[in-house]
Amino acid sequence: MVEARPSTQAATAPPAHVAIIMDGNGRWARARGLPRTAGHKQGAESVRRAVRGATELGISYLTLFGFSSENWKREPAEVEDLMGLLRLYLRKEIAELHAEGVRMRIIGDRRRLARDIVALIEHAEEATRANTSLNLTLALSYGGRAEIVEAARRLAIAAKSGALDPAAIDETGFANELTTAGIPDPDLLIRTSGEKRISNFLLWQCAYAELMFVDTLWPDFGKRELEDAVREFSRRERRYGAAQV
């Protein structure tokens, strides 16, 4: 869904939608002489803090980049550890998220995930579907380019079959074919760990997002860091191509 673009005046309210590239688990663990798994476990604690902080700050949508399509190239043992943590999170956290009114969605290519993980995802989405306090989206086995290609393929098939006039394809129609259909585009994209790239994350959706790169490693990221990012966001003027007045 493509939302109407707001006015050019500086933002004063918290961003409606914050997206975060959670980076730095491995470096956090290495700096402490610990295995990478320890960093991922601590990173899961930061997810809890981010969810709680977003709710308290009045953020309506929070999207977290948990596992990219490129992450499948990592060592099999690390991938298995990450999948194990995902299973644990989906089994243990859903009841609490549901009690707090959090709605969970998962975007990404589920075909590469194990069947039991897909079942846990489907249960989490169904159990929390009616919740409204926070819309939490986890990007798992996700790649922005692949998402765009899949959307284009579906539209091409519809056009070839005669069900869709190619001339009728517009930005709104294209956005409705993405896995984020029904979710407003991010206002603010944060990447932790000091890296300054978006790594194939929400390429279409972040066209007008404010980008923020922070040095904090993800396992050390909490409500204070989120508050700092929201405060910085409030100082920025979003013009969407309009001239500064």
C-alpha positions as a Markdown table, in Angstrom:
| # | Residue | x | y | z |
|---|---|---|---|---|
| 1 | Met | 0.0 | 0.0 | 0.0 |
| 2 | Val | 1.4 | 3.4 | -0.9 |
| 3 | Glu | 0.3 | 6.1 | 1.5 |
| 4 | Ala | -0.2 | 9.7 | 0.7 |
| 5 | Arg | 2.9 | 11.7 | 1.3 |
| 6 | Pro | 2.7 | 14.0 | 4.3 |
| 7 | Ser | 3.4 | 17.7 | 4.3 |
| 8 | Thr | 6.9 | 19.1 | 4.1 |
| 9 | Gln | 7.0 | 20.5 | 7.6 |
| 10 | Ala | 9.4 | 19.0 | 10.0 |
| 11 | Ala | 8.2 | 15.9 | 11.8 |
| 12 | Thr | 7.2 | 16.3 | 15.4 |
| 13 | Ala | 5.3 | 13.1 | 16.1 |
| 14 | Pro | 7.2 | 9.8 | 16.5 |
| 15 | Pro | 7.6 | 7.9 | 13.2 |
| 16 | Ala | 4.7 | 5.6 | 12.5 |
| 17 | His | 6.9 | 2.9 | 11.1 |
| 18 | Val | 10.5 | 2.2 | 12.1 |
| 19 | Ala | 12.5 | -0.5 | 10.3 |
| 20 | Ile | 15.8 | -1.8 | 11.8 |
| 21 | Ile | 18.7 | -3.8 | 10.3 |
| 22 | Met | 19.9 | -5.6 | 13.3 |
| 23 | Asp | 23.6 | -5.9 | 12.8 |
| 24 | Gly | 26.6 | -6.6 | 15.0 |
| 25 | Asn | 25.8 | -9.8 | 16.9 |
| 26 | Gly | 29.0 | -11.5 | 15.7 |
| 27 | Arg | 31.2 | -8.6 | 16.5 |
| 28 | Trp | 29.6 | -8.2 | 19.9 |
| 29 | Ala | 30.5 | -11.8 | 20.7 |
| 30 | Arg | 34.0 | -11.7 | 19.2 |
| 31 | Ala | 34.8 | -8.6 | 21.3 |
| 32 | Arg | 34.0 | -10.7 | 24.4 |
| 33 | Gly | 35.8 | -13.9 | 23.3 |
| 34 | Leu | 32.4 | -15.7 | 22.9 |
| 35 | Pro | 31.0 | -17.8 | 20.1 |
| 36 | Arg | 28.8 | -16.1 | 17.5 |
| 37 | Thr | 25.9 | -17.9 | 19.0 |
| 38 | Ala | 26.2 | -15.9 | 22.2 |
| 39 | Gly | 25.8 | -12.7 | 20.2 |
| 40 | His | 22.7 | -14.0 | 18.5 |
| 41 | Lys | 21.2 | -15.0 | 21.8 |
| 42 | Gln | 21.9 | -11.5 | 23.2 |
| 43 | Gly | 20.5 | -10.0 | 20.0 |
| 44 | Ala | 17.2 | -11.8 | 20.8 |
| 45 | Glu | 17.1 | -9.9 | 24.1 |
| 46 | Ser | 17.4 | -6.7 | 22.1 |
| 47 | Val | 14.4 | -7.7 | 20.0 |
| 48 | Arg | 12.4 | -7.8 | 23.2 |
| 49 | Arg | 13.7 | -4.4 | 24.2 |
| 50 | Ala | 13.0 | -2.9 | 20.8 |
| 51 | Val | 9.4 | -4.2 | 20.8 |
| 52 | Arg | 8.8 | -2.9 | 24.3 |
| 53 | Gly | 10.4 | 0.5 | 23.5 |
| 54 | Ala | 8.5 | 0.9 | 20.2 |
| 55 | Thr | 5.2 | 0.4 | 22.1 |
| 56 | Glu | 6.1 | 2.8 | 24.8 |
| 57 | Leu | 7.2 | 5.5 | 22.3 |
| 58 | Gly | 4.0 | 5.3 | 20.3 |
| 59 | Ile | 5.5 | 3.7 | 17.2 |
| 60 | Ser | 2.8 | 1.8 | 15.3 |
| 61 | Tyr | 4.9 | -0.4 | 13.0 |
| 62 | Leu | 8.2 | -2.0 | 13.7 |
| 63 | Thr | 10.0 | -4.1 | 11.1 |
| 64 | Leu | 13.1 | -6.0 | 12.0 |
| 65 | Phe | 15.6 | -7.6 | 9.5 |
| 66 | Gly | 16.3 | -10.9 | 11.1 |
| 67 | Phe | 17.7 | -13.2 | 8.4 |
| 68 | Ser | 18.5 | -12.2 | 4.8 |
| 69 | Ser | 18.3 | -14.4 | 1.7 |
| 70 | Glu | 22.1 | -14.0 | 1.6 |
| 71 | Asn | 22.5 | -15.3 | 5.2 |
| 72 | Trp | 21.9 | -18.8 | 3.9 |
| 73 | Lys | 25.5 | -18.6 | 2.6 |
| 74 | Arg | 26.9 | -18.7 | 6.2 |
| 75 | Glu | 28.4 | -21.7 | 7.8 |
| 76 | Pro | 25.7 | -24.5 | 8.2 |
| 77 | Ala | 26.3 | -24.7 | 11.9 |
| 78 | Glu | 25.6 | -20.9 | 12.4 |
| 79 | Val | 22.5 | -21.1 | 10.2 |
| 80 | Glu | 21.3 | -24.0 | 12.3 |
| 81 | Asp | 21.9 | -22.1 | 15.5 |
| 82 | Leu | 20.0 | -19.1 | 14.1 |
| 83 | Met | 17.1 | -21.4 | 13.1 |
| 84 | Gly | 17.1 | -22.9 | 16.6 |
| 85 | Leu | 16.9 | -19.4 | 18.1 |
| 86 | Leu | 14.0 | -18.6 | 15.8 |
| 87 | Arg | 12.1 | -21.7 | 16.9 |
| 88 | Leu | 12.7 | -20.8 | 20.5 |
| 89 | Tyr | 11.5 | -17.2 | 19.9 |
| 90 | Leu | 8.4 | -18.3 | 18.1 |
| 91 | Arg | 7.5 | -20.9 | 20.8 |
| 92 | Lys | 8.2 | -18.8 | 23.9 |
| 93 | Glu | 7.4 | -15.2 | 22.9 |
| 94 | Ile | 4.1 | -15.4 | 21.1 |
| 95 | Ala | 2.0 | -15.7 | 24.2 |
| 96 | Glu | 3.6 | -12.6 | 25.7 |
| 97 | Leu | 3.4 | -10.7 | 22.5 |
| 98 | His | -0.2 | -11.6 | 22.1 |
| 99 | Ala | -1.0 | -10.6 | 25.7 |
| 100 | Glu | 0.6 | -7.2 | 25.0 |
| 101 | Gly | -1.5 | -6.7 | 21.9 |
| 102 | Val | 1.3 | -7.1 | 19.3 |
| 103 | Arg | 0.4 | -8.3 | 15.9 |
| 104 | Met | 3.2 | -10.4 | 14.2 |
| 105 | Arg | 3.8 | -10.8 | 10.5 |
| 106 | Ile | 6.6 | -12.6 | 8.8 |
| 107 | Ile | 7.9 | -11.6 | 5.3 |
| 108 | Gly | 10.4 | -13.4 | 3.2 |
| 109 | Asp | 10.8 | -16.7 | 1.3 |
| 110 | Arg | 9.3 | -19.4 | 3.5 |
| 111 | Arg | 10.1 | -22.1 | 1.0 |
| 112 | Arg | 13.6 | -22.4 | 2.4 |
| 113 | Leu | 12.5 | -22.6 | 6.0 |
| 114 | Ala | 11.9 | -25.9 | 7.7 |
| 115 | Arg | 8.3 | -27.1 | 7.9 |
| 116 | Asp | 8.0 | -26.8 | 11.7 |
| 117 | Ile | 9.2 | -23.2 | 11.5 |
| 118 | Val | 6.6 | -22.4 | 8.8 |
| 119 | Ala | 4.0 | -24.0 | 11.1 |
| 120 | Leu | 5.1 | -21.8 | 14.0 |
| 121 | Ile | 5.0 | -18.7 | 11.8 |
| 122 | Glu | 1.5 | -19.5 | 10.7 |
| 123 | His | 0.4 | -20.0 | 14.2 |
| 124 | Ala | 2.0 | -16.8 | 15.4 |
| 125 | Glu | 0.4 | -14.8 | 12.6 |
| 126 | Glu | -3.1 | -16.3 | 13.1 |
| 127 | Ala | -3.0 | -16.0 | 16.9 |
| 128 | Thr | -2.1 | -12.3 | 16.8 |
| 129 | Arg | -4.0 | -11.2 | 13.7 |
| 130 | Ala | -6.5 | -9.0 | 15.6 |
| 131 | Asn | -4.0 | -7.2 | 17.8 |
| 132 | Thr | -3.5 | -3.5 | 17.4 |
| 133 | Ser | -1.0 | -2.1 | 19.9 |
| 134 | Leu | 2.0 | -2.7 | 17.7 |
| 135 | Asn | 2.4 | -4.2 | 14.2 |
| 136 | Leu | 5.7 | -6.3 | 14.4 |
| 137 | Thr | 7.1 | -7.6 | 11.1 |
| 138 | Leu | 10.1 | -9.9 | 11.0 |
| 139 | Ala | 11.9 | -10.3 | 7.7 |
| 140 | Leu | 13.2 | -13.8 | 7.5 |
| 141 | Ser | 14.9 | -15.4 | 4.4 |
| 142 | Tyr | 14.1 | -12.0 | 2.9 |
| 143 | Gly | 15.7 | -10.1 | 0.0 |
| 144 | Gly | 14.4 | -6.9 | -1.4 |
| 145 | Arg | 15.4 | -7.6 | -5.0 |
| 146 | Ala | 13.8 | -11.0 | -5.0 |
| 147 | Glu | 10.6 | -9.5 | -3.5 |
| 148 | Ile | 10.4 | -7.0 | -6.4 |
| 149 | Val | 11.1 | -9.6 | -9.0 |
| 150 | Glu | 8.3 | -11.8 | -7.6 |
| 151 | Ala | 5.9 | -8.9 | -7.7 |
| 152 | Ala | 6.8 | -8.1 | -11.3 |
| 153 | Arg | 6.4 | -11.8 | -12.2 |
| 154 | Arg | 2.9 | -11.9 | -10.8 |
| 155 | Leu | 1.9 | -8.8 | -12.6 |
| 156 | Ala | 3.4 | -10.1 | -15.9 |
| 157 | Ile | 1.5 | -13.4 | -15.6 |
| 158 | Ala | -1.7 | -11.5 | -15.0 |
| 159 | Ala | -1.1 | -9.2 | -17.9 |
| 160 | Lys | -0.2 | -12.2 | -20.2 |
| 161 | Ser | -3.4 | -14.0 | -19.2 |
| 162 | Gly | -5.5 | -10.9 | -20.1 |
| 163 | Ala | -6.6 | -10.4 | -16.5 |
| 164 | Leu | -4.6 | -7.1 | -16.2 |
| 165 | Asp | -4.0 | -4.2 | -18.6 |
| 166 | Pro | -0.3 | -3.4 | -18.5 |
| 167 | Ala | -1.2 | 0.3 | -18.9 |
| 168 | Ala | -3.1 | 0.1 | -15.6 |
| 169 | Ile | 0.0 | -0.9 | -13.5 |
| 170 | Asp | 1.0 | 1.9 | -11.2 |
| 171 | Glu | 2.9 | 2.4 | -8.0 |
| 172 | Thr | -0.1 | 1.5 | -5.8 |
| 173 | Gly | -0.8 | -1.7 | -7.8 |
| 174 | Phe | 2.8 | -2.7 | -7.7 |
| 175 | Ala | 3.1 | -2.1 | -3.9 |
| 176 | Asn | 0.1 | -4.2 | -3.4 |
| 177 | Glu | 1.9 | -7.2 | -4.9 |
| 178 | Leu | 4.8 | -6.9 | -2.3 |
| 179 | Thr | 4.9 | -8.9 | 0.9 |
| 180 | Thr | 4.4 | -5.7 | 2.8 |
| 181 | Ala | 1.0 | -4.9 | 1.2 |
| 182 | Gly | -1.2 | -3.2 | 3.8 |
| 183 | Ile | 1.8 | -1.9 | 5.8 |
| 184 | Pro | 2.8 | 1.7 | 5.4 |
| 185 | Asp | 6.3 | 2.5 | 4.1 |
| 186 | Pro | 9.0 | 3.0 | 6.8 |
| 187 | Asp | 9.5 | 6.6 | 7.9 |
| 188 | Leu | 12.8 | 5.7 | 9.6 |
| 189 | Leu | 15.4 | 3.0 | 8.7 |
| 190 | Ile | 18.0 | 2.3 | 11.4 |
| 191 | Arg | 21.1 | 0.2 | 10.9 |
| 192 | Thr | 23.2 | -0.7 | 13.9 |
| 193 | Ser | 26.9 | -1.6 | 14.1 |
| 194 | Gly | 28.2 | 1.4 | 12.1 |
| 195 | Glu | 27.8 | -0.1 | 8.7 |
| 196 | Lys | 26.3 | 2.3 | 6.2 |
| 197 | Arg | 24.3 | 0.3 | 3.7 |
| 198 | Ile | 20.8 | -1.1 | 3.5 |
| 199 | Ser | 21.8 | -4.6 | 2.3 |
| 200 | Asn | 18.9 | -5.4 | 0.1 |
| 201 | Phe | 16.3 | -4.6 | 2.7 |
| 202 | Leu | 12.9 | -3.0 | 1.8 |
| 203 | Leu | 14.3 | -1.5 | -1.4 |
| 204 | Trp | 11.0 | -0.3 | -2.7 |
| 205 | Gln | 9.5 | 0.6 | 0.6 |
| 206 | Cys | 12.4 | 2.8 | 1.8 |
| 207 | Ala | 12.3 | 5.1 | -1.1 |
| 208 | Tyr | 11.5 | 8.1 | 1.2 |
| 209 | Ala | 12.7 | 6.7 | 4.5 |
| 210 | Glu | 15.0 | 8.7 | 6.7 |
| 211 | Leu | 18.2 | 6.7 | 7.0 |
| 212 | Met | 20.1 | 6.5 | 10.3 |
| 213 | Phe | 23.3 | 4.6 | 10.9 |
| 214 | Val | 24.4 | 4.1 | 14.5 |
| 215 | Asp | 27.6 | 2.6 | 15.9 |
| 216 | Thr | 25.9 | 0.6 | 18.6 |
| 217 | Leu | 26.1 | -3.1 | 18.1 |
| 218 | Trp | 22.6 | -4.7 | 18.0 |
| 219 | Pro | 23.0 | -6.7 | 21.3 |
| 220 | Asp | 23.6 | -3.3 | 23.0 |
| 221 | Phe | 20.6 | -1.6 | 21.4 |
| 222 | Gly | 17.7 | -0.7 | 23.7 |
| 223 | Lys | 15.0 | 1.8 | 24.4 |
| 224 | Arg | 17.5 | 4.6 | 25.0 |
| 225 | Glu | 19.1 | 4.1 | 21.5 |
| 226 | Leu | 15.6 | 3.9 | 19.9 |
| 227 | Glu | 14.6 | 7.1 | 21.7 |
| 228 | Asp | 17.8 | 8.8 | 20.4 |
| 229 | Ala | 16.9 | 7.8 | 16.9 |
| 230 | Val | 13.3 | 9.0 | 17.2 |
| 231 | Arg | 14.6 | 12.3 | 18.6 |
| 232 | Glu | 17.0 | 12.7 | 15.6 |
| 233 | Phe | 14.1 | 11.8 | 13.2 |
| 234 | Ser | 12.0 | 14.6 | 14.7 |
| 235 | Arg | 14.7 | 17.2 | 13.8 |
| 236 | Arg | 14.8 | 16.2 | 10.2 |
| 237 | Glu | 12.7 | 18.0 | 7.5 |
| 238 | Arg | 11.1 | 15.5 | 5.0 |
| 239 | Arg | 10.4 | 17.3 | 1.7 |
| 240 | Tyr | 9.8 | 14.4 | -0.7 |
| 241 | Gly | 11.5 | 16.2 | -3.5 |
| 242 | Ala | 9.8 | 19.6 | -2.8 |
| 243 | Ala | 12.0 | 22.7 | -2.5 |
| 244 | Gln | 12.9 | 24.0 | 0.9 |
| 245 | Val | 10.7 | 26.9 | 1.9 |
